Amino acid sequence: MATLNRTFLGMKVWPASMLKTYFPFLISGTTAYFLFNFAGVKLRDDPTDKWAKVVENVREASAQQVLKNEAAAWYNEQIDKKEGKATKH
């Protein structure tokens, strides 16, 4: 009776199921992947994160600073008028 030698690329192959051997690694790897993805999404979507909208924040602050500068110039003109000083134009 001839025995069947199972070989793959010259190496002996044991008749074992891949799922049975690697089941714990498949489950833990899949779980870790989805948990890390979930944590990353939650960290990126943080509404209190000041770095997420840094460009919009700078533009809003710049627009507010322009308004403050205009208000300060108007106030200084009013003070100059009250004191009788000539305005700079």
C-alpha positions in Angstrom: 0.0 0.0 0.0 1.4 3.4 -1.0 1.4 6.2 1.4 0.4 9.6 0.3 3.1 12.2 1.0 1.6 15.7 1.2 4.1 18.2 0.1 3.9 21.9 -1.0 7.0 23.4 -2.6 9.1 20.5 -1.3 8.0 20.8 2.4 5.9 18.4 4.3 2.3 19.6 4.8 0.3 18.5 7.8 -3.4 17.9 7.4 -4.7 20.6 9.7 -7.3 23.2 9.2 -6.1 26.8 8.8 -9.1 28.1 10.6 -8.6 25.8 13.6 -4.9 26.8 13.9 -5.2 30.6 13.4 -8.7 31.2 14.8 -7.5 33.2 17.9 -5.3 35.4 15.7 -8.1 36.1 13.2 -10.5 37.1 16.0 -8.0 39.2 18.0 -6.6 40.9 14.9 -10.1 41.7 13.5 -11.2 43.0 16.9 -8.1 45.2 17.3 -8.4 46.6 13.8 -12.0 47.7 14.4 -11.4 49.0 17.9 -8.4 51.1 16.8 -10.4 52.4 13.8 -13.3 53.3 16.2 -10.9 55.1 18.6 -9.2 57.0 15.7 -12.5 58.2 14.3 -13.7 59.3 17.7 -10.4 61.3 18.3 -10.6 62.9 14.9 -14.2 64.0 15.3 -13.6 65.7 18.7 -15.7 68.9 18.6 -13.4 70.6 21.1 -10.3 70.0 19.0 -8.8 73.4 18.3 -6.5 72.0 15.6 -9.2 70.5 13.5 -10.4 74.0 12.2 -7.2 76.0 12.7 -7.5 77.8 9.3 -11.1 78.8 9.9 -10.2 80.0 13.4 -7.4 82.2 12.1 -9.6 83.7 9.4 -12.3 84.5 11.9 -9.8 86.0 14.4 -8.3 88.1 11.5 -11.8 89.4 10.6 -12.5 90.2 14.2 -9.1 92.0 14.5 -10.0 94.2 11.5 -13.2 95.2 13.2 -11.4 96.0 16.4 -8.8 98.1 14.5 -11.6 100.0 12.8 -13.4 100.6 16.1 -10.1 101.8 17.7 -9.5 104.2 14.8 -13.0 105.6 15.1 -12.6 106.0 18.9 -9.3 107.8 18.4 -10.9 110.1 15.9 -13.7 110.9 18.3 -11.2 111.7 21.1 -9.1 113.8 18.7 -12.3 115.8 17.6 -13.2 116.3 21.3 -9.8 117.6 22.1 -9.6 119.7 19.0 -6.6 117.9 17.4 -6.3 117.5 13.7 -6.9 114.0 12.3 -4.3 112.1 10.3 -5.4 111.3 6.8 
